[in-house]
């Protein structure tokens, strides 16, 4: 018998570990920490902090969205 791994938050639909989800989660956490630090201790140039926050936030969600579309099978239905 073939037992499947339990599907969790950091695994894909088949129960395999997903490094893309781990990367997305880490990037999201870093963007939250950066946002909190920007509120608690604002830098002299506020746009630098905004750019770093946005880079972490975009880095967390865009690659996962691209992967989702890239892994979809092409259908040739008319």
Buried (B, 14 or more C-beta within 10 A) or exposed (E): EEEEEEEEEEBBEEEEEBEBBEBBBEBBEBBBEBBEBBEEEEEEEEEEBBEBBEBBBEBBEEBBEEBEEEEEEEEEEE
